[in-house]
Amino acid sequence: MTSYIDKMFKHMNLQAVCNLLIYGTDECEPDNLPYSVKLKNGSDPIYKRIENLYPKGKERDEALSDLSKALSAYEAVYLELGMKAGARLICQLLISDAPQTIENKNQ
């Protein structure tokens, strides 16, 4: 039987935190694949599908351009959200670790 402390440590990894923030689940099987492999594994199927749907160069290029625009919008939004989440966590950690002043203790 796993103790609650073991369960906490199981979820203390970047992938588990990302899954919780993005998908609302703490279910996560960490993988140690390099980012380049993750990106290739995630993008290969859609590129193959687009190549099959649009065998002509111009149509394929337009479809890939549209896909790139959509993905860039998601990338920008999620990067900004990630940066805000990180900044909030840092602020929370700094505030909770700040020494209490006499004024704060008397309140």
NUMARKOL-698048 format. One record per residue: residue number from 0; residue in one letter; z, x, y of N, C-alpha, C, O in turn. Coordinates in Angstrom, 1 decimal, decimal comma. Layout:
BEGIN
REC     i   aa      n_z      n_x      n_y     ca_z     ca_x     ca_y      c_z      c_x      c_y      o_z      o_x      o_y
REC   NUM    a        Z        X        Y        Z        X        Y        Z        X        Y        Z        X        Y
...
END
This chain:
BEGIN
REC     i   aa      n_z      n_x      n_y     ca_z     ca_x     ca_y      c_z      c_x      c_y      o_z      o_x      o_y
REC     0    m      0,0      0,8     -1,2      0,0      0,0      0,0      0,0      0,9      1,2      0,8      1,8      1,3
REC     1    t     -0,9      0,6      2,2     -1,0      1,3      3,4      0,0      0,8      4,4      0,1     -0,4      4,7
REC     2    s      0,7      1,8      5,1      1,6      1,4      6,1      0,9      1,0      7,4     -0,3      1,4      7,5
REC     3    y      1,5      0,4      8,3      0,9      0,0      9,5      0,6      1,2     10,4     -0,4      1,2     11,1
REC     4    i      1,3      2,3     10,2      1,0      3,5     10,9     -0,3      4,1     10,4     -1,2      4,6     11,2
REC     5    d     -0,5      4,1      9,1     -1,8      4,6      8,5     -2,9      3,7      9,0     -4,0      4,3      9,3
REC     6    k     -2,7      2,4      9,1     -3,8      1,5      9,6     -4,1      1,9     11,1     -5,3      1,8     11,5
REC     7    m     -3,1      2,1     11,9     -3,3      2,5     13,3     -4,2      3,7     13,4     -5,1      3,8     14,1
REC     8    f     -3,8      4,8     12,6     -4,5      6,0     12,7     -6,0      5,9     12,2     -6,9      6,6     12,6
REC     9    k     -6,2      5,0     11,2     -7,5      4,7     10,7     -8,4      4,2     11,8     -9,6      4,5     11,9
REC    10    h     -7,9      3,5     12,8     -8,7      2,9     13,8     -8,7      3,7     15,1     -9,3      3,3     16,1
REC    11    m     -8,0      4,9     15,1     -8,0      5,8     16,2     -9,2      6,7     16,2     -8,9      8,0     16,1
REC    12    n    -10,3      6,2     16,2    -11,5      7,1     16,3    -12,5      6,4     17,2    -12,5      5,2     17,4
REC    13    l    -13,4      7,2     17,8    -14,3      6,7     18,8    -15,2      5,5     18,3    -15,4      4,6     19,0
REC    14    q    -15,7      5,6     17,1    -16,5      4,6     16,6    -15,8      3,3     16,4    -16,3      2,2     16,7
REC    15    a    -14,5      3,3     16,0    -13,7      2,1     15,9    -13,5      1,5     17,2    -13,5      0,2     17,4
REC    16    v    -13,2      2,3     18,2    -12,9      1,8     19,6    -14,2      1,1     20,1    -14,2      0,1     20,7
REC    17    c    -15,4      1,8     19,9    -16,6      1,3     20,4    -16,9      0,0     19,7    -17,4     -1,0     20,4
REC    18    n    -16,7     -0,1     18,4    -17,0     -1,4     17,7    -16,1     -2,5     18,2    -16,5     -3,6     18,4
REC    19    l    -14,9     -2,2     18,5    -14,0     -3,2     19,1    -14,4     -3,7     20,4    -14,4     -4,9     20,7
REC    20    l    -14,8     -2,7     21,3    -15,2     -3,1     22,7    -16,6     -3,8     22,7    -16,7     -4,8     23,4
REC    21    i    -17,5     -3,4     21,9    -18,9     -3,9     21,9    -19,0     -5,2     21,0    -19,5     -6,2     21,5
REC    22    y    -18,4     -5,1     19,8    -18,6     -6,2     18,9    -17,4     -7,1     18,6    -17,5     -8,2     18,0
REC    23    g    -16,2     -6,7     19,2    -15,0     -7,5     19,0    -14,4     -7,4     17,6    -13,7     -8,2     17,2
REC    24    t    -14,8     -6,3     16,9    -14,3     -6,2     15,5    -13,7     -4,8     15,4    -14,2     -3,8     16,0
REC    25    d    -12,7     -4,6     14,6    -12,2     -3,3     14,3    -12,6     -2,8     13,0    -12,2     -1,7     12,5
REC    26    e    -13,6     -3,5     12,3    -14,1     -3,0     11,1    -15,1     -1,9     11,4    -16,0     -2,0     12,2
REC    27    c    -14,8     -0,7     10,8    -15,7      0,4     11,1    -15,6      1,4     10,0    -14,5      1,8      9,6
REC    28    e    -16,7      1,8      9,5    -16,8      2,9      8,5    -17,3      4,1      9,3    -18,5      4,1      9,5
REC    29    p    -16,5      5,0      9,7    -17,0      6,1     10,5    -18,1      6,9      9,7    -18,0      7,2      8,5
REC    30    d    -19,1      7,3     10,5    -20,0      8,2      9,9    -20,1      9,5     10,8    -19,7      9,4     12,0
REC    31    n    -20,4     10,5     10,2    -20,4     11,8     10,9    -21,9     12,3     11,1    -22,1     13,5     11,2
REC    32    l    -22,8     11,3     11,2    -24,2     11,7     11,4    -24,4     12,2     12,8    -23,7     11,8     13,8
REC    33    p    -25,2     13,2     13,0    -25,5     13,7     14,4    -26,2     12,6     15,2    -26,9     11,7     14,6
REC    34    y    -26,1     12,6     16,5    -26,7     11,6     17,3    -28,2     11,5     17,1    -28,8     10,4     17,1
REC    35    s    -28,8     12,6     16,9    -30,3     12,6     16,8    -30,7     11,8     15,5    -31,7     11,1     15,5
REC    36    v    -29,9     11,9     14,5    -30,2     11,2     13,2    -29,9      9,7     13,4    -30,7      8,9     13,0
REC    37    k    -28,8      9,4     14,1    -28,5      8,0     14,4    -29,7      7,3     15,2    -30,1      6,2     14,9
REC    38    l    -30,1      8,1     16,2    -31,2      7,5     17,1    -32,5      7,4     16,3    -33,2      6,4     16,4
REC    39    k    -32,8      8,3     15,5    -34,0      8,3     14,6    -34,0      7,1     13,6    -34,9      6,3     13,5
REC    40    n    -32,8      7,0     13,0    -32,6      5,9     12,0    -32,7      4,5     12,7    -33,2      3,6     12,1
REC    41    g    -32,2      4,4     13,9    -32,2      3,2     14,6    -33,6      2,8     15,2    -33,9      1,6     15,4
REC    42    s    -34,4      3,8     15,6    -35,6      3,6     16,3    -36,9      3,6     15,3    -37,9      2,9     15,7
REC    43    d    -36,8      4,3     14,3    -38,0      4,3     13,4    -38,6      3,0     13,0    -39,8      2,7     13,0
REC    44    p    -37,7      2,0     12,5    -38,2      0,8     12,1    -39,0      0,0     13,1    -40,0     -0,6     12,8
REC    45    i    -38,5      0,0     14,4    -39,2     -0,8     15,4    -40,5     -0,1     15,8    -41,5     -0,8     16,1
REC    46    y    -40,5      1,2     15,8    -41,8      1,9     16,2    -42,8      1,6     15,1    -44,0      1,5     15,4
REC    47    k    -42,4      1,6     13,8    -43,3      1,4     12,7    -43,9     -0,1     12,8    -45,0     -0,3     12,6
REC    48    r    -43,0     -1,0     13,2    -43,4     -2,4     13,3    -44,4     -2,6     14,5    -45,4     -3,3     14,3
REC    49    i    -44,1     -2,0     15,6    -45,0     -2,1     16,7    -46,4     -1,4     16,4    -47,4     -2,0     16,8
REC    50    e    -46,4     -0,3     15,7    -47,6      0,3     15,3    -48,4     -0,6     14,4    -49,7     -0,6     14,4
REC    51    n    -47,7     -1,3     13,5    -48,4     -2,3     12,6    -48,9     -3,5     13,3    -50,0     -4,0     13,0
REC    52    l    -48,2     -4,0     14,3    -48,6     -5,1     15,1    -49,7     -4,8     16,1    -50,6     -5,6     16,3
REC    53    y    -49,7     -3,6     16,6    -50,6     -3,2     17,6    -51,3     -1,9     17,3    -50,9     -0,9     17,8
REC    54    p    -52,3     -2,0     16,4    -52,9     -0,8     16,0    -53,7     -0,1     17,1    -54,0      1,1     17,0
REC    55    k    -54,2     -0,8     18,1    -54,9     -0,2     19,2    -54,0      0,5     20,1    -52,9      0,0     20,4
REC    56    g    -54,4      1,6     20,6    -53,6      2,5     21,5    -53,1      1,8     22,7    -51,9      1,9     23,0
REC    57    k    -53,9      1,1     23,5    -53,5      0,5     24,7    -52,5     -0,6     24,5    -51,4     -0,7     25,2
REC    58    e    -52,7     -1,5     23,5    -51,8     -2,6     23,2    -50,4     -2,0     22,8    -49,4     -2,5     23,2
REC    59    r    -50,5     -1,0     21,9    -49,3     -0,4     21,4    -48,5      0,3     22,6    -47,3      0,1     22,6
REC    60    d    -49,2      1,0     23,5    -48,6      1,6     24,6    -47,9      0,6     25,5    -46,8      0,8     26,0
REC    61    e    -48,5     -0,6     25,7    -47,9     -1,6     26,5    -46,7     -2,2     25,9    -45,7     -2,4     26,5
REC    62    a    -46,7     -2,4     24,6    -45,6     -2,9     23,8    -44,4     -1,9     23,9    -43,3     -2,3     24,1
REC    63    l    -44,7     -0,7     23,7    -43,7      0,4     23,7    -43,1      0,5     25,1    -41,9      0,7     25,3
REC    64    s    -43,9      0,3     26,1    -43,5      0,4     27,5    -42,5     -0,8     27,8    -41,4     -0,6     28,4
REC    65    d    -42,9     -2,0     27,3    -42,0     -3,1     27,5    -40,7     -2,9     26,8    -39,6     -3,2     27,3
REC    66    l    -40,7     -2,4     25,6    -39,5     -2,1     24,8    -38,7     -1,1     25,5    -37,4     -1,3     25,6
REC    67    s    -39,3     -0,1     26,0    -38,5      1,0     26,7    -37,8      0,4     28,0    -36,7      0,8     28,2
REC    68    k    -38,5     -0,5     28,7    -37,9     -1,1     29,9    -36,6     -1,9     29,5    -35,6     -1,8     30,1
REC    69    a    -36,8     -2,7     28,4    -35,7     -3,5     28,0    -34,5     -2,6     27,5    -33,3     -2,9     27,9
REC    70    l    -34,8     -1,6     26,7    -33,7     -0,7     26,2    -33,1      0,1     27,4    -31,9      0,3     27,3
REC    71    s    -33,9      0,5     28,3    -33,3      1,2     29,5    -32,3      0,3     30,3    -31,3      0,8     30,8
REC    72    a    -32,6     -1,0     30,4    -31,7     -1,9     31,1    -30,4     -2,0     30,3    -29,3     -1,9     30,9
REC    73    y    -30,5     -2,2     29,0    -29,2     -2,2     28,2    -28,5     -0,9     28,3    -27,3     -0,9     28,4
REC    74    e    -29,2      0,2     28,2    -28,6      1,5     28,3    -27,8      1,7     29,6    -26,7      2,2     29,6
REC    75    a    -28,4      1,3     30,7    -27,8      1,5     32,0    -26,5      0,6     32,1    -25,5      1,1     32,6
REC    76    v    -26,6     -0,6     31,7    -25,5     -1,5     31,7    -24,3     -1,0     30,9    -23,2     -1,0     31,3
REC    77    y    -24,6     -0,7     29,6    -23,5     -0,2     28,7    -23,0      1,1     29,1    -21,8      1,4     28,8
REC    78    l    -23,8      2,0     29,7    -23,2      3,3     30,2    -22,2      3,0     31,3    -21,2      3,6     31,3
REC    79    e    -22,6      2,1     32,2    -21,7      1,8     33,3    -20,5      1,1     32,8    -19,4      1,5     33,3
REC    80    l    -20,6      0,2     31,9    -19,4     -0,5     31,3    -18,5      0,6     30,6    -17,3      0,5     30,7
REC    81    g    -19,1      1,5     29,9    -18,3      2,5     29,2    -17,6      3,4     30,2    -16,5      3,8     29,9
REC    82    m    -18,3      3,8     31,3    -17,6      4,6     32,2    -16,5      3,9     32,9    -15,4      4,5     33,2
REC    83    k    -16,7      2,6     33,2    -15,6      1,8     33,8    -14,4      1,7     32,8    -13,2      1,7     33,2
REC    84    a    -14,7      1,4     31,6    -13,6      1,3     30,6    -12,9      2,6     30,5    -11,6      2,6     30,4
REC    85    g    -13,6      3,7     30,4    -12,9      5,0     30,4    -12,1      5,3     31,6    -10,9      5,8     31,5
REC    86    a    -12,6      5,0     32,8    -11,8      5,2     34,0    -10,6      4,3     34,0     -9,5      4,7     34,4
REC    87    r    -10,7      3,0     33,6     -9,5      2,2     33,5     -8,5      2,7     32,6     -7,3      2,7     32,9
REC    88    l     -8,9      3,2     31,4     -7,9      3,7     30,5     -7,2      5,0     31,0     -6,0      5,1     30,9
REC    89    i     -8,0      5,8     31,7     -7,4      7,0     32,3     -6,4      6,6     33,4     -5,3      7,1     33,4
REC    90    c     -6,8      5,6     34,2     -5,8      5,2     35,3     -4,6      4,6     34,6     -3,5      4,9     35,1
REC    91    q     -4,7      3,8     33,6     -3,6      3,2     33,0     -2,7      4,3     32,4     -1,5      4,2     32,5
REC    92    l     -3,3      5,3     31,8     -2,5      6,4     31,2     -1,8      7,2     32,3     -0,6      7,5     32,2
REC    93    l     -2,4      7,5     33,4     -1,8      8,2     34,5     -0,7      7,4     35,2      0,3      8,0     35,5
REC    94    i     -0,9      6,1     35,4      0,1      5,3     36,0      1,3      5,2     35,1      2,4      5,3     35,6
REC    95    s      1,1      5,0     33,8      2,2      4,9     32,9      3,0      6,2     32,7      4,2      6,2     32,4
REC    96    d      2,3      7,3     33,0      3,0      8,6     32,9      3,5      9,1     34,2      4,2     10,1     34,2
REC    97    a      3,3      8,4     35,3      3,7      8,8     36,6      5,2      8,7     36,7      5,8      7,8     36,2
REC    98    p      5,9      9,8     37,3      7,3      9,7     37,4      7,7      8,6     38,3      7,1      8,3     39,3
REC    99    q      8,8      7,9     37,9      9,3      6,8     38,7     10,0      7,3     40,0     10,8      8,3     39,9
REC   100    t      9,7      6,8     41,1     10,4      7,2     42,4     11,7      6,4     42,5     11,9      5,4     41,7
REC   101    i     12,5      6,8     43,4     13,8      6,0     43,6     13,5      4,6     44,0     14,2      3,7     43,6
REC   102    e     12,4      4,4     44,8     12,1      3,1     45,3     11,7      2,2     44,1     12,1      1,0     44,0
REC   103    n     10,9      2,7     43,2     10,5      2,0     42,0     11,7      1,6     41,1     11,7      0,5     40,5
REC   104    k     12,6      2,5     41,0     13,7      2,3     40,1     14,7      1,2     40,7     15,3      0,5     39,9
REC   105    n     14,7      1,1     42,0     15,6      0,1     42,6     15,0     -1,3     42,6     15,7     -2,2     42,9
REC   106    q     13,8     -1,4     42,3     13,1     -2,7     42,4     13,3     -3,6     41,2     12,9     -4,7     41,1
END
